[in-house]
Amino acid sequence: MWGIAPPFDFWEYIETIPSEDFGGHDFSEGRVPYAWNMRGTAFQHVLVECETPDVFLVLVLDVPGNSVVGHHLPDLNRLHGLT
């Protein structure tokens, strides 16, 4: 993993995400290749991999609050015209 380990278990939050937010991708393997603290803030970004290269579920964690602030699904392939 590049960066640091997530400070708390966020999988319960992922289970509450509506299926349409996953864009048809499967994140159930729970691979977290990247996590990093946002300099000067109390937040950490965590990227969860799926079966499709360059598609991640991004979680924003409030580290002191031990909570997930939100999520986003950037499809880097689509955003950069790779597919």
Jmol script that loads the backbone (N, CA, C; Angstrom):
load data "model"
ATOM      1  N   MET A   1       0.847  -1.177   0.000  1.00  0.00           N
ATOM      2  CA  MET A   1       0.000   0.000   0.000  1.00  0.00           C
ATOM      3  C   MET A   1       0.887   1.232   0.000  1.00  0.00           C
ATOM      4  N   TRP A   2       0.552   2.166  -0.839  1.00  0.00           N
ATOM      5  CA  TRP A   2       1.254   3.438  -0.868  1.00  0.00           C
ATOM      6  C   TRP A   2       0.615   4.343   0.170  1.00  0.00           C
ATOM      7  N   GLY A   3       1.394   5.086   0.895  1.00  0.00           N
ATOM      8  CA  GLY A   3       0.841   5.981   1.901  1.00  0.00           C
ATOM      9  C   GLY A   3       0.741   5.297   3.243  1.00  0.00           C
ATOM     10  N   ILE A   4      -0.386   5.459   3.889  1.00  0.00           N
ATOM     11  CA  ILE A   4      -0.579   4.956   5.247  1.00  0.00           C
ATOM     12  C   ILE A   4      -1.816   4.072   5.321  1.00  0.00           C
ATOM     13  N   ALA A   5      -1.923   3.345   6.394  1.00  0.00           N
ATOM     14  CA  ALA A   5      -3.096   2.495   6.593  1.00  0.00           C
ATOM     15  C   ALA A   5      -4.279   3.336   7.071  1.00  0.00           C
ATOM     16  N   PRO A   6      -5.488   3.023   6.606  1.00  0.00           N
ATOM     17  CA  PRO A   6      -6.668   3.725   7.117  1.00  0.00           C
ATOM     18  C   PRO A   6      -6.762   3.554   8.633  1.00  0.00           C
ATOM     19  N   PRO A   7      -7.202   4.594   9.352  1.00  0.00           N
ATOM     20  CA  PRO A   7      -7.183   4.566  10.814  1.00  0.00           C
ATOM     21  C   PRO A   7      -8.332   3.808  11.469  1.00  0.00           C
ATOM     22  N   PHE A   8      -9.360   3.450  10.700  1.00  0.00           N
ATOM     23  CA  PHE A   8     -10.489   2.721  11.280  1.00  0.00           C
ATOM     24  C   PHE A   8     -11.175   1.916  10.182  1.00  0.00           C
ATOM     25  N   ASP A   9     -12.024   0.997  10.594  1.00  0.00           N
ATOM     26  CA  ASP A   9     -12.737   0.122   9.668  1.00  0.00           C
ATOM     27  C   ASP A   9     -13.897   0.894   9.029  1.00  0.00           C
ATOM     28  N   PHE A  10     -13.861   1.041   7.721  1.00  0.00           N
ATOM     29  CA  PHE A  10     -14.887   1.799   7.005  1.00  0.00           C
ATOM     30  C   PHE A  10     -15.808   0.906   6.174  1.00  0.00           C
ATOM     31  N   TRP A  11     -15.668  -0.411   6.282  1.00  0.00           N
ATOM     32  CA  TRP A  11     -16.439  -1.330   5.430  1.00  0.00           C
ATOM     33  C   TRP A  11     -17.935  -1.277   5.716  1.00  0.00           C
ATOM     34  N   GLU A  12     -18.317  -0.987   6.930  1.00  0.00           N
ATOM     35  CA  GLU A  12     -19.744  -0.860   7.240  1.00  0.00           C
ATOM     36  C   GLU A  12     -20.356   0.283   6.426  1.00  0.00           C
ATOM     37  N   TYR A  13     -19.610   1.369   6.278  1.00  0.00           N
ATOM     38  CA  TYR A  13     -20.085   2.488   5.450  1.00  0.00           C
ATOM     39  C   TYR A  13     -20.282   2.028   4.002  1.00  0.00           C
ATOM     40  N   ILE A  14     -19.312   1.292   3.465  1.00  0.00           N
ATOM     41  CA  ILE A  14     -19.402   0.828   2.080  1.00  0.00           C
ATOM     42  C   ILE A  14     -20.650  -0.010   1.867  1.00  0.00           C
ATOM     43  N   GLU A  15     -21.020  -0.796   2.854  1.00  0.00           N
ATOM     44  CA  GLU A  15     -22.222  -1.625   2.747  1.00  0.00           C
ATOM     45  C   GLU A  15     -23.498  -0.801   2.642  1.00  0.00           C
ATOM     46  N   THR A  16     -23.480   0.466   3.055  1.00  0.00           N
ATOM     47  CA  THR A  16     -24.659   1.330   2.999  1.00  0.00           C
ATOM     48  C   THR A  16     -24.746   2.139   1.703  1.00  0.00           C
ATOM     49  N   ILE A  17     -23.713   2.083   0.873  1.00  0.00           N
ATOM     50  CA  ILE A  17     -23.701   2.851  -0.371  1.00  0.00           C
ATOM     51  C   ILE A  17     -24.696   2.238  -1.353  1.00  0.00           C
ATOM     52  N   PRO A  18     -25.556   3.062  -1.956  1.00  0.00           N
ATOM     53  CA  PRO A  18     -26.505   2.525  -2.948  1.00  0.00           C
ATOM     54  C   PRO A  18     -25.753   1.881  -4.113  1.00  0.00           C
ATOM     55  N   SER A  19     -26.268   0.772  -4.622  1.00  0.00           N
ATOM     56  CA  SER A  19     -25.576   0.026  -5.676  1.00  0.00           C
ATOM     57  C   SER A  19     -25.327   0.869  -6.918  1.00  0.00           C
ATOM     58  N   GLU A  20     -26.204   1.809  -7.220  1.00  0.00           N
ATOM     59  CA  GLU A  20     -25.986   2.655  -8.404  1.00  0.00           C
ATOM     60  C   GLU A  20     -24.744   3.541  -8.272  1.00  0.00           C
ATOM     61  N   ASP A  21     -24.319   3.808  -7.060  1.00  0.00           N
ATOM     62  CA  ASP A  21     -23.094   4.604  -6.852  1.00  0.00           C
ATOM     63  C   ASP A  21     -21.832   3.842  -7.255  1.00  0.00           C
ATOM     64  N   PHE A  22     -21.929   2.521  -7.390  1.00  0.00           N
ATOM     65  CA  PHE A  22     -20.769   1.718  -7.774  1.00  0.00           C
ATOM     66  C   PHE A  22     -20.580   1.655  -9.284  1.00  0.00           C
ATOM     67  N   GLY A  23     -21.521   2.187 -10.051  1.00  0.00           N
ATOM     68  CA  GLY A  23     -21.376   2.221 -11.501  1.00  0.00           C
ATOM     69  C   GLY A  23     -21.200   0.854 -12.137  1.00  0.00           C
ATOM     70  N   GLY A  24     -21.773  -0.184 -11.525  1.00  0.00           N
ATOM     71  CA  GLY A  24     -21.662  -1.525 -12.059  1.00  0.00           C
ATOM     72  C   GLY A  24     -20.354  -2.231 -11.715  1.00  0.00           C
ATOM     73  N   HIS A  25     -19.531  -1.617 -10.875  1.00  0.00           N
ATOM     74  CA  HIS A  25     -18.240  -2.207 -10.496  1.00  0.00           C
ATOM     75  C   HIS A  25     -18.353  -2.932  -9.156  1.00  0.00           C
ATOM     76  N   ASP A  26     -17.460  -3.888  -8.956  1.00  0.00           N
ATOM     77  CA  ASP A  26     -17.454  -4.718  -7.752  1.00  0.00           C
ATOM     78  C   ASP A  26     -16.233  -4.381  -6.897  1.00  0.00           C
ATOM     79  N   PHE A  27     -16.473  -3.854  -5.715  1.00  0.00           N
ATOM     80  CA  PHE A  27     -15.398  -3.480  -4.794  1.00  0.00           C
ATOM     81  C   PHE A  27     -15.304  -4.443  -3.612  1.00  0.00           C
ATOM     82  N   SER A  28     -15.956  -5.595  -3.716  1.00  0.00           N
ATOM     83  CA  SER A  28     -16.085  -6.507  -2.581  1.00  0.00           C
ATOM     84  C   SER A  28     -14.782  -7.188  -2.168  1.00  0.00           C
ATOM     85  N   GLU A  29     -13.770  -7.180  -3.012  1.00  0.00           N
ATOM     86  CA  GLU A  29     -12.504  -7.812  -2.621  1.00  0.00           C
ATOM     87  C   GLU A  29     -11.751  -7.000  -1.580  1.00  0.00           C
ATOM     88  N   GLY A  30     -12.107  -5.741  -1.443  1.00  0.00           N
ATOM     89  CA  GLY A  30     -11.534  -4.923  -0.380  1.00  0.00           C
ATOM     90  C   GLY A  30     -10.071  -4.563  -0.536  1.00  0.00           C
ATOM     91  N   ARG A  31      -9.615  -4.411  -1.763  1.00  0.00           N
ATOM     92  CA  ARG A  31      -8.220  -4.027  -1.988  1.00  0.00           C
ATOM     93  C   ARG A  31      -8.072  -2.516  -1.843  1.00  0.00           C
ATOM     94  N   VAL A  32      -7.193  -2.102  -0.927  1.00  0.00           N
ATOM     95  CA  VAL A  32      -6.931  -0.685  -0.674  1.00  0.00           C
ATOM     96  C   VAL A  32      -5.466  -0.413  -1.022  1.00  0.00           C
ATOM     97  N   PRO A  33      -5.200  -0.013  -2.280  1.00  0.00           N
ATOM     98  CA  PRO A  33      -3.815   0.202  -2.679  1.00  0.00           C
ATOM     99  C   PRO A  33      -3.245   1.544  -2.241  1.00  0.00           C
ATOM    100  N   TYR A  34      -4.107   2.520  -1.971  1.00  0.00           N
ATOM    101  CA  TYR A  34      -3.631   3.864  -1.640  1.00  0.00           C
ATOM    102  C   TYR A  34      -4.458   4.472  -0.513  1.00  0.00           C
ATOM    103  N   ALA A  35      -3.777   5.117   0.405  1.00  0.00           N
ATOM    104  CA  ALA A  35      -4.423   5.911   1.462  1.00  0.00           C
ATOM    105  C   ALA A  35      -3.433   6.989   1.864  1.00  0.00           C
ATOM    106  N   TRP A  36      -3.915   8.201   2.031  1.00  0.00           N
ATOM    107  CA  TRP A  36      -3.012   9.277   2.426  1.00  0.00           C
ATOM    108  C   TRP A  36      -3.760  10.364   3.179  1.00  0.00           C
ATOM    109  N   ASN A  37      -3.049  11.001   4.086  1.00  0.00           N
ATOM    110  CA  ASN A  37      -3.598  12.122   4.835  1.00  0.00           C
ATOM    111  C   ASN A  37      -3.513  13.376   3.992  1.00  0.00           C
ATOM    112  N   MET A  38      -4.527  14.200   4.095  1.00  0.00           N
ATOM    113  CA  MET A  38      -4.517  15.485   3.403  1.00  0.00           C
ATOM    114  C   MET A  38      -3.790  16.486   4.298  1.00  0.00           C
ATOM    115  N   ARG A  39      -2.648  16.915   3.844  1.00  0.00           N
ATOM    116  CA  ARG A  39      -1.788  17.808   4.624  1.00  0.00           C
ATOM    117  C   ARG A  39      -2.566  19.016   5.158  1.00  0.00           C
ATOM    118  N   GLY A  40      -2.399  19.280   6.440  1.00  0.00           N
ATOM    119  CA  GLY A  40      -3.020  20.430   7.071  1.00  0.00           C
ATOM    120  C   GLY A  40      -4.494  20.258   7.394  1.00  0.00           C
ATOM    121  N   THR A  41      -5.013  19.035   7.223  1.00  0.00           N
ATOM    122  CA  THR A  41      -6.421  18.788   7.530  1.00  0.00           C
ATOM    123  C   THR A  41      -6.537  17.546   8.411  1.00  0.00           C
ATOM    124  N   ALA A  42      -7.745  17.267   8.838  1.00  0.00           N
ATOM    125  CA  ALA A  42      -8.013  16.075   9.646  1.00  0.00           C
ATOM    126  C   ALA A  42      -8.549  14.941   8.780  1.00  0.00           C
ATOM    127  N   PHE A  43      -8.391  15.063   7.457  1.00  0.00           N
ATOM    128  CA  PHE A  43      -8.998  14.107   6.545  1.00  0.00           C
ATOM    129  C   PHE A  43      -7.975  13.180   5.904  1.00  0.00           C
ATOM    130  N   GLN A  44      -8.460  11.997   5.565  1.00  0.00           N
ATOM    131  CA  GLN A  44      -7.656  11.019   4.846  1.00  0.00           C
ATOM    132  C   GLN A  44      -8.464  10.537   3.641  1.00  0.00           C
ATOM    133  N   HIS A  45      -7.796  10.378   2.509  1.00  0.00           N
ATOM    134  CA  HIS A  45      -8.422   9.786   1.331  1.00  0.00           C
ATOM    135  C   HIS A  45      -7.990   8.331   1.224  1.00  0.00           C
ATOM    136  N   VAL A  46      -8.927   7.468   0.901  1.00  0.00           N
ATOM    137  CA  VAL A  46      -8.676   6.040   0.755  1.00  0.00           C
ATOM    138  C   VAL A  46      -9.224   5.623  -0.604  1.00  0.00           C
ATOM    139  N   LEU A  47      -8.421   4.912  -1.390  1.00  0.00           N
ATOM    140  CA  LEU A  47      -8.868   4.393  -2.677  1.00  0.00           C
ATOM    141  C   LEU A  47      -9.064   2.888  -2.570  1.00  0.00           C
ATOM    142  N   VAL A  48     -10.253   2.431  -2.956  1.00  0.00           N
ATOM    143  CA  VAL A  48     -10.577   1.010  -2.956  1.00  0.00           C
ATOM    144  C   VAL A  48     -10.637   0.577  -4.428  1.00  0.00           C
ATOM    145  N   GLU A  49      -9.886  -0.484  -4.757  1.00  0.00           N
ATOM    146  CA  GLU A  49      -9.830  -0.975  -6.134  1.00  0.00           C
ATOM    147  C   GLU A  49     -11.018  -1.871  -6.463  1.00  0.00           C
ATOM    148  N   CYS A  50     -11.326  -1.936  -7.757  1.00  0.00           N
ATOM    149  CA  CYS A  50     -12.289  -2.909  -8.258  1.00  0.00           C
ATOM    150  C   CYS A  50     -11.609  -3.731  -9.344  1.00  0.00           C
ATOM    151  N   GLU A  51     -12.404  -4.483 -10.099  1.00  0.00           N
ATOM    152  CA  GLU A  51     -11.854  -5.358 -11.128  1.00  0.00           C
ATOM    153  C   GLU A  51     -11.379  -4.601 -12.369  1.00  0.00           C
ATOM    154  N   THR A  52     -11.808  -3.358 -12.537  1.00  0.00           N
ATOM    155  CA  THR A  52     -11.460  -2.561 -13.711  1.00  0.00           C
ATOM    156  C   THR A  52     -10.281  -1.644 -13.391  1.00  0.00           C
ATOM    157  N   PRO A  53      -9.205  -1.727 -14.169  1.00  0.00           N
ATOM    158  CA  PRO A  53      -8.065  -0.836 -13.929  1.00  0.00           C
ATOM    159  C   PRO A  53      -8.480   0.634 -13.994  1.00  0.00           C
ATOM    160  N   ASP A  54      -7.914   1.420 -13.112  1.00  0.00           N
ATOM    161  CA  ASP A  54      -8.116   2.873 -13.069  1.00  0.00           C
ATOM    162  C   ASP A  54      -9.531   3.306 -12.701  1.00  0.00           C
ATOM    163  N   VAL A  55     -10.276   2.431 -12.048  1.00  0.00           N
ATOM    164  CA  VAL A  55     -11.577   2.792 -11.470  1.00  0.00           C
ATOM    165  C   VAL A  55     -11.473   2.512  -9.981  1.00  0.00           C
ATOM    166  N   PHE A  56     -11.733   3.534  -9.171  1.00  0.00           N
ATOM    167  CA  PHE A  56     -11.590   3.429  -7.727  1.00  0.00           C
ATOM    168  C   PHE A  56     -12.823   3.989  -7.035  1.00  0.00           C
ATOM    169  N   LEU A  57     -13.105   3.461  -5.868  1.00  0.00           N
ATOM    170  CA  LEU A  57     -14.057   4.073  -4.956  1.00  0.00           C
ATOM    171  C   LEU A  57     -13.216   4.894  -3.992  1.00  0.00           C
ATOM    172  N   VAL A  58     -13.428   6.196  -3.995  1.00  0.00           N
ATOM    173  CA  VAL A  58     -12.657   7.087  -3.128  1.00  0.00           C
ATOM    174  C   VAL A  58     -13.502   7.415  -1.907  1.00  0.00           C
ATOM    175  N   LEU A  59     -12.939   7.173  -0.736  1.00  0.00           N
ATOM    176  CA  LEU A  59     -13.602   7.528   0.518  1.00  0.00           C
ATOM    177  C   LEU A  59     -12.843   8.677   1.155  1.00  0.00           C
ATOM    178  N   VAL A  60     -13.575   9.593   1.748  1.00  0.00           N
ATOM    179  CA  VAL A  60     -12.962  10.673   2.521  1.00  0.00           C
ATOM    180  C   VAL A  60     -13.286  10.398   3.979  1.00  0.00           C
ATOM    181  N   LEU A  61     -12.227  10.197   4.766  1.00  0.00           N
ATOM    182  CA  LEU A  61     -12.385   9.876   6.179  1.00  0.00           C
ATOM    183  C   LEU A  61     -12.089  11.079   7.047  1.00  0.00           C
ATOM    184  N   ASP A  62     -12.912  11.301   8.063  1.00  0.00           N
ATOM    185  CA  ASP A  62     -12.643  12.278   9.116  1.00  0.00           C
ATOM    186  C   ASP A  62     -11.911  11.498  10.199  1.00  0.00           C
ATOM    187  N   VAL A  63     -10.608  11.666  10.266  1.00  0.00           N
ATOM    188  CA  VAL A  63      -9.786  10.838  11.151  1.00  0.00           C
ATOM    189  C   VAL A  63     -10.140  11.044  12.624  1.00  0.00           C
ATOM    190  N   PRO A  64     -10.160  12.296  13.146  1.00  0.00           N
ATOM    191  CA  PRO A  64     -10.494  12.446  14.572  1.00  0.00           C
ATOM    192  C   PRO A  64     -11.917  11.994  14.905  1.00  0.00           C
ATOM    193  N   GLY A  65     -12.833  12.144  13.938  1.00  0.00           N
ATOM    194  CA  GLY A  65     -14.224  11.770  14.174  1.00  0.00           C
ATOM    195  C   GLY A  65     -14.509  10.300  13.921  1.00  0.00           C
ATOM    196  N   ASN A  66     -13.498   9.558  13.439  1.00  0.00           N
ATOM    197  CA  ASN A  66     -13.691   8.143  13.105  1.00  0.00           C
ATOM    198  C   ASN A  66     -14.948   7.917  12.279  1.00  0.00           C
ATOM    199  N   SER A  67     -15.097   8.726  11.224  1.00  0.00           N
ATOM    200  CA  SER A  67     -16.283   8.605  10.382  1.00  0.00           C
ATOM    201  C   SER A  67     -15.911   8.833   8.923  1.00  0.00           C
ATOM    202  N   VAL A  68     -16.786   8.371   8.054  1.00  0.00           N
ATOM    203  CA  VAL A  68     -16.616   8.597   6.624  1.00  0.00           C
ATOM    204  C   VAL A  68     -17.440   9.814   6.251  1.00  0.00           C
ATOM    205  N   VAL A  69     -16.800  10.788   5.631  1.00  0.00           N
ATOM    206  CA  VAL A  69     -17.472  12.019   5.226  1.00  0.00           C
ATOM    207  C   VAL A  69     -18.268  11.797   3.945  1.00  0.00           C
ATOM    208  N   GLY A  70     -17.716  10.989   3.035  1.00  0.00           N
ATOM    209  CA  GLY A  70     -18.412  10.730   1.783  1.00  0.00           C
ATOM    210  C   GLY A  70     -17.595   9.852   0.860  1.00  0.00           C
ATOM    211  N   HIS A  71     -18.118   9.678  -0.342  1.00  0.00           N
ATOM    212  CA  HIS A  71     -17.462   8.826  -1.320  1.00  0.00           C
ATOM    213  C   HIS A  71     -17.680   9.382  -2.718  1.00  0.00           C
ATOM    214  N   HIS A  72     -16.837   8.911  -3.642  1.00  0.00           N
ATOM    215  CA  HIS A  72     -16.910   9.333  -5.036  1.00  0.00           C
ATOM    216  C   HIS A  72     -16.361   8.199  -5.885  1.00  0.00           C
ATOM    217  N   LEU A  73     -16.875   8.044  -7.094  1.00  0.00           N
ATOM    218  CA  LEU A  73     -16.403   6.998  -7.990  1.00  0.00           C
ATOM    219  C   LEU A  73     -15.856   7.652  -9.259  1.00  0.00           C
ATOM    220  N   PRO A  74     -14.579   8.049  -9.242  1.00  0.00           N
ATOM    221  CA  PRO A  74     -14.011   8.588 -10.484  1.00  0.00           C
ATOM    222  C   PRO A  74     -13.587   7.447 -11.401  1.00  0.00           C
ATOM    223  N   ASP A  75     -14.091   7.454 -12.621  1.00  0.00           N
ATOM    224  CA  ASP A  75     -13.683   6.483 -13.632  1.00  0.00           C
ATOM    225  C   ASP A  75     -12.615   7.178 -14.466  1.00  0.00           C
ATOM    226  N   LEU A  76     -11.354   6.949 -14.119  1.00  0.00           N
ATOM    227  CA  LEU A  76     -10.260   7.642 -14.784  1.00  0.00           C
ATOM    228  C   LEU A  76     -10.183   7.294 -16.263  1.00  0.00           C
ATOM    229  N   ASN A  77     -10.607   6.095 -16.627  1.00  0.00           N
ATOM    230  CA  ASN A  77     -10.636   5.713 -18.037  1.00  0.00           C
ATOM    231  C   ASN A  77     -11.576   6.625 -18.825  1.00  0.00           C
ATOM    232  N   ARG A  78     -12.774   6.820 -18.311  1.00  0.00           N
ATOM    233  CA  ARG A  78     -13.757   7.668 -18.982  1.00  0.00           C
ATOM    234  C   ARG A  78     -13.369   9.146 -18.916  1.00  0.00           C
ATOM    235  N   LEU A  79     -12.883   9.577 -17.764  1.00  0.00           N
ATOM    236  CA  LEU A  79     -12.505  10.978 -17.589  1.00  0.00           C
ATOM    237  C   LEU A  79     -11.369  11.404 -18.520  1.00  0.00           C
ATOM    238  N   HIS A  80     -10.475  10.473 -18.821  1.00  0.00           N
ATOM    239  CA  HIS A  80      -9.314  10.793 -19.643  1.00  0.00           C
ATOM    240  C   HIS A  80      -9.400  10.211 -21.052  1.00  0.00           C
ATOM    241  N   GLY A  81     -10.591   9.730 -21.428  1.00  0.00           N
ATOM    242  CA  GLY A  81     -10.808   9.233 -22.777  1.00  0.00           C
ATOM    243  C   GLY A  81     -10.041   7.977 -23.124  1.00  0.00           C
ATOM    244  N   LEU A  82      -9.791   7.108 -22.131  1.00  0.00           N
ATOM    245  CA  LEU A  82      -9.025   5.897 -22.373  1.00  0.00           C
ATOM    246  C   LEU A  82      -9.892   4.733 -22.846  1.00  0.00           C
ATOM    247  N   THR A  83     -11.205   4.866 -22.710  1.00  0.00           N
ATOM    248  CA  THR A  83     -12.092   3.783 -23.170  1.00  0.00           C
ATOM    249  C   THR A  83     -13.108   4.312 -24.146  1.00  0.00           C
TER     250      THR A  83
END
end "model"
wireframe off; spacefill off
backbone 0.3
color backbone group
